[in-house]
Amino acid sequence: MKKKNSNIKATGVLLVLILMLMVGLIYINNINSMSSLASKGTKSLSVVGRVDAKEKNSMVCSVDELLAEATGVVVRVQNITGEEVWNKSLASNVLGMKSAGDNLYVLDNSKRLYCMSKSGQVLWEKELDGEIKDFYIERSGDVLLDYTYSGGAKIQILSGKGVDEGSIVLENAQVISFASGKEENTLSVIDISSQIIKTKILTLNLKGELVWSENIDNQIIPMLGYSKDNSLIAIGEKAIYKYKDKSKNQNKLELNKTIYNASISEGGIAAVVRNKTGFEVICYDSNLKELGHLQLDQAPTGINLGKSNYIIYYSEKLLLADLKGSILGEYKSMPEIKKAYFSSDDSIISLSDRLIQKLGYK
């Protein structure tokens, strides 16, 4: 009986030793894991430059990391430290300002559109024929002019150098999105006369002639873009479409999840979708191959995809992440963030109502 008790005691001691060893290994592993996480911890982003609008009721627009401000006929531009770098007087009052890359596009009351470099040089100007409802600038610098037209849309397209690339009248249609390829332009339009959603993708040559079209019913295509190989990327409500150059064969990626926001760059796509636990960002290359994903508690206000990283932003917070879904930096802002993007030197620019902030690591 004593021998049996002795064996039981020895076994118990052995089990305790094994348990202690396991706990020790788990503790060491957790310490290593925490150290690893600490080494990969999110860095804080801070303001390294800031510029505010000077006039209370002026029209403002960001150009890379510059702030353009228009009052009456005068356009003034400040750099990120608040120093005025140039100013220019136009023929009449400014009606609208937009930007793409390093250029500023200004529409004045005399129906004249100016394209100016961020150094203040007028690259080209165009006198427009008709009442402009709105104008849109593609990331390449191409311009879509949307004229006032009863019963549909009248569209004119200008290249980034101001060359006329054709016009088209669309009966019972409204333009939703616009993108420029190497030798073509593509529009996503919706039929405004139908009781159901009827979307059409139209690709035009540089004379404004229809090259091909595609009907996509029961969903809107709110975003278009071209990849490096000149393939067209179209983002719908729950699917991403790719149309290969020349052949225009469709490759469809069905997500079966609602796409809340997205960004297209030459290298790929970043899409914000809803999942079972909240939201996530999924990144794809230009061939629609998944690169990584990032889990989020809430849908961000916006997303901007760069070369190898992307920005997601909320009204009071901004995150920098890589394509695999690792968070690289975070910034908490008191001014409400309206927009965020990468500047020409890959710095992060945060826009508020009348304020530009340039962000960098502490």
C-alpha positions as semicolon CSV with decimal commas, in nm:
position;residue;x (nm);y (nm);z (nm)
1;M;0,000;0,000;0,000
2;K;0,290;0,230;0,090
3;K;0,461;0,146;-0,239
4;K;0,142;0,229;-0,429
5;N;0,109;0,560;-0,244
6;S;0,473;0,634;-0,314
7;N;0,419;0,571;-0,687
8;I;0,112;0,793;-0,686
9;K;0,309;1,068;-0,509
10;A;0,597;1,038;-0,755
11;T;0,356;1,052;-1,047
12;G;0,191;1,358;-0,896
13;V;0,525;1,532;-0,854
14;L;0,615;1,446;-1,213
15;L;0,285;1,588;-1,338
16;V;0,341;1,906;-1,138
17;L;0,691;1,939;-1,285
18;I;0,556;1,885;-1,638
19;L;0,279;2,139;-1,575
20;M;0,532;2,391;-1,441
21;L;0,752;2,332;-1,745
22;M;0,457;2,384;-1,980
23;V;0,355;2,705;-1,798
24;G;0,714;2,823;-1,817
25;L;0,729;2,753;-2,190
26;I;0,397;2,928;-2,247
27;Y;0,517;3,228;-2,043
28;I;0,844;3,246;-2,236
29;N;0,655;3,213;-2,564
30;N;0,415;3,491;-2,460
31;I;0,706;3,714;-2,360
32;N;0,867;3,650;-2,700
33;S;0,535;3,714;-2,873
34;M;0,485;4,039;-2,682
35;S;0,840;4,145;-2,761
36;S;0,779;4,063;-3,126
37;L;0,455;4,260;-3,127
38;A;0,625;4,549;-2,954
39;S;0,895;4,555;-3,220
40;K;0,622;4,562;-3,482
41;G;0,411;4,811;-3,287
42;T;0,223;5,086;-3,461
43;K;0,424;5,407;-3,489
44;S;0,267;5,743;-3,421
45;L;0,240;5,988;-3,707
46;S;0,272;6,357;-3,630
47;V;0,231;6,690;-3,810
48;V;0,555;6,796;-3,984
49;G;0,399;7,080;-4,184
50;R;0,078;7,280;-4,179
51;V;-0,090;7,551;-4,385
52;D;-0,423;7,728;-4,323
53;A;-0,637;7,929;-4,563
54;K;-0,590;8,303;-4,503
55;E;-0,926;8,437;-4,622
56;K;-1,249;8,345;-4,443
57;N;-1,476;8,306;-4,746
58;S;-1,224;8,204;-5,013
59;M;-1,244;7,896;-5,233
60;V;-0,970;7,644;-5,144
61;C;-0,812;7,342;-5,314
62;S;-0,506;7,127;-5,235
63;V;-0,238;7,069;-5,500
64;D;0,004;6,801;-5,385
65;E;0,116;6,960;-5,054
66;L;0,025;7,316;-5,154
67;L;-0,290;7,511;-5,067
68;A;-0,455;7,708;-5,349
69;E;-0,694;7,982;-5,243
70;A;-0,916;8,189;-5,475
71;T;-1,085;8,519;-5,393
72;G;-1,258;8,692;-5,684
73;V;-1,019;8,685;-5,981
74;V;-0,705;8,613;-5,777
75;V;-0,555;8,268;-5,710
76;R;-0,291;8,250;-5,437
77;V;-0,086;7,943;-5,348
78;Q;0,096;7,871;-5,020
79;N;0,345;7,596;-4,944
80;I;0,318;7,360;-4,646
81;T;0,488;7,611;-4,414
82;G;0,236;7,885;-4,498
83;E;0,464;8,086;-4,727
84;E;0,302;8,232;-5,041
85;V;0,484;8,092;-5,346
86;W;0,281;8,255;-5,625
87;N;-0,037;8,439;-5,713
88;K;-0,217;8,502;-6,040
89;S;-0,507;8,719;-6,158
90;L;-0,752;8,566;-6,410
91;A;-0,989;8,729;-6,659
92;S;-1,292;8,688;-6,431
93;N;-1,402;8,544;-6,098
94;V;-1,311;8,185;-6,016
95;L;-1,605;7,941;-6,029
96;G;-1,425;7,618;-5,943
97;M;-1,085;7,464;-5,864
98;K;-0,973;7,101;-5,874
99;S;-0,638;6,925;-5,886
100;A;-0,466;6,610;-6,008
101;G;-0,104;6,528;-5,932
102;D;0,106;6,844;-5,957
103;N;-0,145;7,051;-6,153
104;L;-0,428;7,287;-6,060
105;Y;-0,735;7,326;-6,283
106;V;-0,930;7,651;-6,251
107;L;-1,262;7,738;-6,417
108;D;-1,355;8,107;-6,426
109;N;-1,677;8,297;-6,492
110;S;-1,584;8,366;-6,854
111;K;-1,606;7,989;-6,928
112;R;-1,230;7,956;-6,953
113;L;-1,050;7,654;-6,806
114;Y;-0,686;7,694;-6,697
115;C;-0,436;7,418;-6,622
116;M;-0,153;7,547;-6,401
117;S;0,155;7,373;-6,266
118;K;0,213;7,389;-5,892
119;S;0,494;7,637;-5,965
120;G;0,234;7,877;-6,112
121;Q;0,299;7,830;-6,485
122;V;-0,011;7,825;-6,708
123;L;0,037;7,501;-6,903
124;W;-0,272;7,553;-7,119
125;E;-0,607;7,727;-7,123
126;K;-0,927;7,644;-7,307
127;E;-1,230;7,857;-7,389
128;L;-1,539;7,641;-7,339
129;D;-1,854;7,647;-7,547
130;G;-2,163;7,606;-7,329
131;E;-2,273;7,613;-6,966
132;I;-2,063;7,383;-6,750
133;K;-2,259;7,182;-6,492
134;D;-1,940;7,033;-6,345
135;F;-1,596;6,912;-6,441
136;Y;-1,393;6,612;-6,326
137;I;-1,018;6,550;-6,325
138;E;-0,882;6,199;-6,373
139;R;-0,561;6,102;-6,190
140;S;-0,370;6,122;-6,521
141;G;-0,479;6,484;-6,559
142;D;-0,744;6,425;-6,827
143;V;-1,056;6,638;-6,788
144;L;-1,422;6,548;-6,834
145;L;-1,649;6,847;-6,891
146;D;-2,016;6,790;-6,807
147;Y;-2,228;7,051;-6,989
148;T;-2,580;7,151;-6,897
149;Y;-2,805;6,952;-7,130
150;S;-3,177;6,873;-7,101
151;G;-3,273;6,509;-7,135
152;G;-2,933;6,357;-7,061
153;A;-2,565;6,447;-7,065
154;K;-2,333;6,629;-7,301
155;I;-1,971;6,531;-7,238
156;Q;-1,641;6,667;-7,365
157;I;-1,301;6,516;-7,280
158;L;-0,967;6,698;-7,279
159;S;-0,629;6,533;-7,240
160;G;-0,388;6,633;-6,965
161;K;-0,224;6,860;-7,225
162;G;-0,550;7,033;-7,315
163;V;-0,605;6,847;-7,644
164;D;-0,968;6,778;-7,737
165;E;-1,034;6,404;-7,722
166;G;-1,392;6,414;-7,845
167;S;-1,742;6,477;-7,719
168;I;-2,059;6,275;-7,694
169;V;-2,427;6,337;-7,619
170;L;-2,595;6,074;-7,400
171;E;-2,976;6,073;-7,404
172;N;-3,147;5,982;-7,075
173;A;-2,812;5,916;-6,908
174;Q;-2,596;6,048;-6,628
175;V;-2,220;5,997;-6,594
176;I;-2,120;5,822;-6,270
177;S;-1,744;5,773;-6,317
178;F;-1,465;5,840;-6,565
179;A;-1,117;5,698;-6,636
180;S;-0,848;5,750;-6,900
181;G;-0,640;5,481;-7,067
182;K;-0,349;5,509;-7,309
183;E;-0,558;5,558;-7,623
184;E;-0,911;5,555;-7,486
185;N;-1,148;5,699;-7,229
186;T;-1,414;5,508;-7,040
187;L;-1,738;5,627;-6,882
188;S;-1,977;5,455;-6,644
189;V;-2,328;5,589;-6,706
190;I;-2,670;5,514;-6,562
191;D;-3,002;5,524;-6,748
192;I;-3,213;5,794;-6,577
193;S;-3,531;5,704;-6,769
194;S;-3,560;5,348;-6,639
195;Q;-3,741;5,232;-6,325
196;I;-3,464;4,979;-6,260
197;I;-3,089;5,034;-6,238
198;K;-2,932;5,006;-6,583
199;T;-2,560;5,076;-6,601
200;K;-2,355;5,092;-6,916
201;I;-1,976;5,103;-6,951
202;L;-1,873;5,299;-7,262
203;T;-1,520;5,312;-7,401
204;L;-1,443;5,590;-7,651
205;N;-1,139;5,646;-7,870
206;L;-0,955;5,979;-7,868
207;K;-1,200;6,116;-8,128
208;G;-1,499;6,048;-7,903
209;E;-1,617;5,749;-8,110
210;L;-1,762;5,444;-7,935
211;V;-1,516;5,151;-7,935
212;W;-1,707;4,904;-7,717
213;S;-1,974;4,897;-7,448
214;E;-2,105;4,665;-7,180
215;N;-2,439;4,653;-6,999
216;I;-2,441;4,574;-6,627
217;D;-2,794;4,568;-6,487
218;N;-2,915;4,604;-6,128
219;Q;-2,602;4,770;-5,995
220;I;-2,411;5,096;-6,022
221;I;-2,043;5,112;-6,123
222;P;-1,921;5,408;-5,914
223;M;-1,546;5,367;-5,978
224;L;-1,326;5,309;-6,284
225;G;-0,949;5,301;-6,325
226;Y;-0,672;5,171;-6,549
227;S;-0,386;4,944;-6,442
228;K;-0,024;4,959;-6,566
229;D;-0,100;4,720;-6,854
230;N;-0,392;4,943;-6,962
231;S;-0,654;4,699;-6,840
232;L;-0,976;4,862;-6,724
233;I;-1,082;4,801;-6,363
234;A;-1,450;4,860;-6,279
235;I;-1,580;4,836;-5,923
236;G;-1,945;4,755;-5,863
237;E;-2,149;4,709;-5,549
238;K;-2,036;4,351;-5,477
239;A;-1,795;4,267;-5,758
240;I;-1,475;4,385;-5,927
241;Y;-1,444;4,360;-6,306
242;K;-1,130;4,361;-6,518
243;Y;-1,137;4,418;-6,894
244;K;-0,817;4,324;-7,072
245;D;-0,664;4,561;-7,324
246;K;-0,784;4,523;-7,685
247;S;-0,970;4,193;-7,635
248;K;-1,188;4,343;-7,356
249;N;-1,258;3,997;-7,218
250;Q;-1,419;4,030;-6,878
251;N;-1,264;3,879;-6,566
252;K;-1,507;3,908;-6,274
253;L;-1,422;3,876;-5,906
254;E;-1,746;3,818;-5,714
255;L;-1,696;3,923;-5,350
256;N;-2,049;3,845;-5,227
257;K;-1,996;4,130;-4,983
258;T;-2,106;4,492;-5,013
259;I;-1,818;4,718;-5,116
260;Y;-1,843;5,030;-4,899
261;N;-1,541;5,211;-5,038
262;A;-1,248;5,141;-5,268
263;S;-0,937;5,286;-5,429
264;I;-0,771;5,195;-5,759
265;S;-0,406;5,258;-5,842
266;E;-0,193;5,144;-6,135
267;G;-0,077;4,847;-5,925
268;G;-0,406;4,720;-5,787
269;I;-0,720;4,769;-5,580
270;A;-0,801;4,818;-5,211
271;A;-1,165;4,755;-5,119
272;V;-1,351;4,808;-4,789
273;V;-1,615;4,537;-4,738
274;R;-1,839;4,424;-4,456
275;N;-1,781;4,083;-4,294
276;K;-1,933;3,891;-4,001
277;T;-1,731;4,072;-3,733
278;G;-1,728;4,424;-3,876
279;F;-1,539;4,550;-4,178
280;E;-1,216;4,466;-4,355
281;V;-0,986;4,606;-4,621
282;I;-0,888;4,356;-4,890
283;C;-0,602;4,437;-5,128
284;Y;-0,564;4,285;-5,476
285;D;-0,302;4,323;-5,746
286;S;-0,400;4,428;-6,098
287;N;-0,472;4,061;-6,184
288;L;-0,728;4,047;-5,897
289;K;-0,502;3,822;-5,687
290;E;-0,553;3,879;-5,314
291;L;-0,251;4,028;-5,136
292;G;-0,379;4,070;-4,781
293;H;-0,656;4,201;-4,559
294;L;-0,698;4,415;-4,249
295;Q;-0,980;4,381;-3,997
296;L;-1,162;4,701;-3,892
297;D;-1,431;4,769;-3,632
298;Q;-1,597;5,043;-3,836
299;A;-1,616;5,143;-4,200
300;P;-1,366;5,424;-4,270
301;T;-1,466;5,754;-4,425
302;G;-1,226;5,694;-4,711
303;I;-0,932;5,495;-4,845
304;N;-0,642;5,589;-5,073
305;L;-0,413;5,329;-5,230
306;G;-0,052;5,417;-5,312
307;K;0,236;5,217;-5,459
308;S;0,298;4,980;-5,168
309;N;0,084;5,121;-4,884
310;Y;-0,263;5,260;-4,834
311;I;-0,430;5,517;-4,610
312;I;-0,761;5,460;-4,435
313;Y;-0,914;5,752;-4,252
314;Y;-1,200;5,840;-4,021
315;S;-1,311;6,187;-3,911
316;E;-1,062;6,193;-3,623
317;K;-0,814;5,914;-3,703
318;L;-0,590;5,804;-3,988
319;L;-0,407;5,472;-4,037
320;L;-0,123;5,380;-4,271
321;A;-0,110;5,010;-4,370
322;D;0,083;4,794;-4,615
323;L;-0,074;4,572;-4,881
324;K;-0,054;4,265;-4,654
325;G;-0,269;4,436;-4,390
326;S;-0,007;4,538;-4,132
327;I;-0,064;4,878;-3,970
328;L;0,247;5,094;-4,005
329;G;0,135;5,421;-3,854
330;E;-0,151;5,602;-3,681
331;Y;-0,249;5,967;-3,646
332;K;-0,526;6,112;-3,428
333;S;-0,654;6,449;-3,543
334;M;-0,853;6,720;-3,369
335;P;-0,960;6,892;-3,695
336;E;-1,205;6,664;-3,875
337;I;-1,031;6,478;-4,159
338;K;-1,216;6,525;-4,488
339;K;-0,965;6,355;-4,718
340;A;-0,617;6,199;-4,710
341;Y;-0,375;6,105;-4,986
342;F;-0,008;6,048;-5,071
343;S;0,192;6,347;-5,194
344;S;0,446;6,332;-5,479
345;D;0,721;6,233;-5,231
346;D;0,494;5,965;-5,074
347;S;0,431;6,171;-4,761
348;I;0,080;6,164;-4,617
349;I;-0,140;6,471;-4,662
350;S;-0,445;6,515;-4,439
351;L;-0,712;6,766;-4,543
352;S;-0,964;6,937;-4,320
353;D;-1,211;7,211;-4,420
354;R;-0,956;7,489;-4,475
355;L;-0,638;7,324;-4,354
356;I;-0,365;7,100;-4,499
357;Q;-0,139;6,895;-4,270
358;K;0,165;6,696;-4,379
359;L;0,229;6,388;-4,162
360;G;0,547;6,199;-4,081
361;Y;0,687;5,967;-3,814
362;K;0,786;6,109;-3,475
